[in-house]
């Protein structure tokens, strides 16, 4: 379970910002929206709102960047190569400063806290801590530049690997590469953190197409599509594998970082629809190519269906930017409701960014599940929760959507002079 993610000095995020999935004391919708594990209470989903260019996508991109760097830093780069991190560029104080990333999660009964600080030139610091429910947090290792402090009790696997760690690589990744047990556990959790762009979901067609090769998964995806009212009678996929020798290093690195496994020369998904005569009688079937013949909304829903069902089955974490793009509001609601329903038996989590105000309903979300992004006059993103706002203003039964659109929470476009500017532009 993801407990919290913190980031500082990354793109529009200047100051330290933390997205927390730990539930507040509020019992509203707790039975369906909160996972209880001992004293720990975690929400099953979090949704990010904000004006265009407020930084919603950058919060998610920070998670994407964190995941990719953890999984590839020890394998992809060479000594002396720059780390492709982008700091906050609108301040002379931050453009050369380190970027900070930290994740807190529960995995196999232990709470982990792992993070690092990097510039384009090197990893400046790195740390890993672990805590059992009945003990204090214990240090596994810390790092300052190329100086390492490794716990002989809790992280013996790291001993001797300091010399094998490049200044531009993560020690954790190196330890996992050498089959370190604790490091491997952390990387296994990071691999379960999957990300999708709702505006460019084509990258996950392959994932869904691979699932369609298996009868059980094909039936589950078909059932989901039929309940989404797409009138699809059957669905299948065609895959032509592409050997690694024929793929560029950049393509290989990108596919592996996204956990997509094998590469394919071509990926096609076919859907079947009923054909009817003039009397509306079924007289046969017609097969469509998903990308050529189906609507963009159908394409997106099918592309998302594979990762969504896999996340629910695995009990992992799915992060989606622009979830509502090209989807009917009721479909977006149905996807979110899956994570709060009995279908989510393994306590999977969904984090998404959206502009769909219809979702801001106290019957759908708790206050601690709703987050806002707002940029200040210096261009820096501020991330805050609806639960942080005065409870006298926002109650569990308040009309969140109306209050948001009225600007009571901030994080909306300031359009007071919009018409005036349009008039001047057309004169």
Buried (B, 14 or more C-beta within 10 A) or exposed (E): BBBBBBBBBBBBBBBEBBBBBBBBEBEBBBEEBBBEEEEBBBBBBBBBBBBEBBBBBBBBBBBBBBBBBBBBBBEBBEEEEEBEBBBBEEBEEBEEBBBBBBBBBBBEEBBBBBBBBBBBEBBBBBBBBBBEEEEEEBBBBBBEEEEBEBBEEBBEBBBEBBEEBBEBBBBBBBBBBBEBEBBBBBBEBBBBBBBBBBEEBEBBBBBBBBBBEEEEBBEBBBEBBBEBEBEBBBBBBBBEEBEEEEBEEEEEBBBBBBBBEEBBEEBBBBBBBEEEEEEEEEEEEEEBEBBEBBEEBBBBBBBBBBBBBBBBBEBBBBBBBBBBBBBEEEBBBBBBBBBBEEBBEEBBBBBBBBBBBEBBEBEBBBBBBBBBBBBEEEBBBBBBBBBBBEEEEBEEEBBBBEBBEEEBBBBBEEEEEEEEEEEEEEE
